[in-house]
Amino acid sequence: RRLGRVVTTAKRVFVEGLRPFHIEMLRPQQAFNQELLAVLEQLAQRRDSSARSELEEQARRRLGPLMDPAAWRVTTHRRGGAGRAVRLLKRAYLQVAEPLMRHALERQRRWNAEAVALLLDAMYPARLSMEERARRVAELLERADPCAGTTSLPDRLTSVVWRDVFRRQHTFNREITLFLADALETRPPVTAPPAEDYER
């Protein structure tokens, strides 16, 4: 129990203490999330084929350049010497952290690409059989957790900490998958909620 408290405290210090750097780290993914939501909102409103054809082109143009969550462009609202110092610190943090979170970033990049592919297919659901729809949704849901699938001991140890950083992204990925399942008129597989749903 004491070890558990120590781990929880360490995670909280890491997540809260480095929040400005984590915000910077997740900024490219946030941009993708916002564009994805905007396209999904339009998908829910457009029913005729001509409108969806136009939306398909928009989706490719808007989402294609944003699918890499590691495409960082470090910025700051500060100016002058303070701004240069902040940018330098952020770049240093990303350079050090990137190898440690490479698995999560690559897994998220793959989820982004597959979500866009499924979104494009959801514009014309009749093109896919019901079996294919269910399979694609199941695969996307299985990949929703950026921190899942680690195999090496170092990756498993660091994923304990990164899981808190990517918690909201995991939830976002799951909700988007459920939306796409509904758009495709299929159901996602029944799975147990992730462990973090039980954490307080």
N, C-alpha and C positions, 0 to 999 in steps of 0.2 A: 504493500500500500504506500509506503514511504517513497519507494522508487517511482511509483506512478505519479505521485505528487511532484516529485522532482522533474520528471519528464514533462508533465503538464506546465509547470512553471517555466521550464526552459523553452518550450514551444511558444508560450505566451510572450516571453521576452523577445524571442526571435521574430515573431510575427508583428507584435506591436512596436518593438524598438526599431525595426527596419522598415516600417510601413512606407515611408516616402520612396525607398528604393524598390519595394515590391510594387508600388503603384507604377513606377517607371517601367519595371519589368513587364507588367501586364498591360501596358498602354497599347501595344499593337493588337493584342487580343481584344481589348475593349473596343477598339475601332472596328474590328471585324464583327464583334457581337452587335454593335449598334447598326451596322449596315445590314447584317443578316435579319435583325428584327424589322427593319424598315421594309425589306423585300418581302418577308413573310406577311407583314401587314397588308401589303399590296396584293399578295397572292390570295389572301382571304377575301379581298374585296372584288377581285376581277374574275369573272366567270367565262366570258366569251373567248374563243380561241385566238382572235386577232389581238386582244389585249394581252393575253398570256404570252403570245409570241414576242410582243414588244417587251414584256417584263423579263422574259428569258434573256434577251440581249442585255437589258439593264443589269440583271443579276450577274451575268458573266463579267461585265465591265466593272461593276462596283465591288464585287467580292473577290474576283480573281487576284488582284494585286495585294489583297489584305490577308491571305490565308496563312502566311508565315508568322507565328507568334513571336519569333525571335528577330523580326525586322525592326530593330530598335533605332529610333532617331531621338537621341537625348535632347531634351529641352528644359528650360527653366524660365520662370517669370522674372527672375532677378537679372539685373544688368551689371555691366562693368566687371570689375574684378570678382565680386561676389558671385555673379552668374557663371564666370569661367570656372571658379572653384567648385561650384555645385555641379556643373556639367562634368568636371573631371572626376569628382567623387562618384557620381552615378555611373560613369563609364567604367571606372575601376571596379565598382561593385558588380556590374553586369559581366565584366571580364572574368572575375573570380567565380561568380555564381553559375555562369553558363555551363561549365562541365558538370556541376553538381545537379543541375536541373535539366540536363540535355534529354534524358528519357521522357520527362513530363512534357517538355516542349515539342519533341518529335511526335509523341503520341497525340498531343493537341493539334499539331499541324495536320496529322492524318485524319483526325476527327473533322477538322474544318473542311478538308478537301472532300471527304465522303459526305458530309452534311450538305455541301453545295451540290454535289452530284445528285443526291437524293432529292434535294429541293427542285432541281431542274426537271427531274423525272416526275415529281409531284405535280408539276404544271400540266402534265399529260398522263395521268395515272392509268389510262386504258392501255398504254403501251406496255405495262408490266402485268404479269399474271399475279393472282392473289398470293401464290406461293413465293414469288420473287419479291413482292412488296414486304411480306412478313419476314423473309430472310434478311433483306437489306435493313429493315428497321431493327431487327434483333442484333445485327452486327454493329450498327451505329450505337445502340444502347450499351452493348458490351464494351465499347471503346470510350464511353462517356467520361470515365474517371481518368484524368491525365496521369495520375500517380499509380495506376494499377499495372500489373504485368512485369514488375521488377523481378529480376532473377538473382543478380549478384548480391552479396551481403552488403557492400557499400551502398548500392542503390536502395536496398530495402531499409537501411538505417536512415538514409537521408530522406526517403519518401515519407517517413513519419512526420518530419518537420514540414516538408513541402506540401503535404496533404492539407494542412491548415491554410497555406497560402492559396492553394487552388480549390478550396472548398466551394466557394461560390461559383467558380467556373464549372465544376462538376455538376452542381445543381442546374446551372444554365444549360449545359449540354443535355442533361436528362429531359428538361422541360421542352427544349427544341425538338428532341427526338419524339416525344409524345405528340407534339403539334404535327410533325411530319407524318406520324402514324395515322393521325386523324385525317390529314389531308389526303392520304393514300387509302383511306377507308379500310385500315387494318388495325390490328392490335399488337402492341409490344408484348414480348414474353413476360410472364409473371416472374419477378425476381424479388429477392429479399432486399429491403432498403439498405443503403450503405451504412457502415458503422457510425459515421459521423451524425446520422439522423438521430442516434440515441444519445449523443453526447450533449451535455448541458454547458 
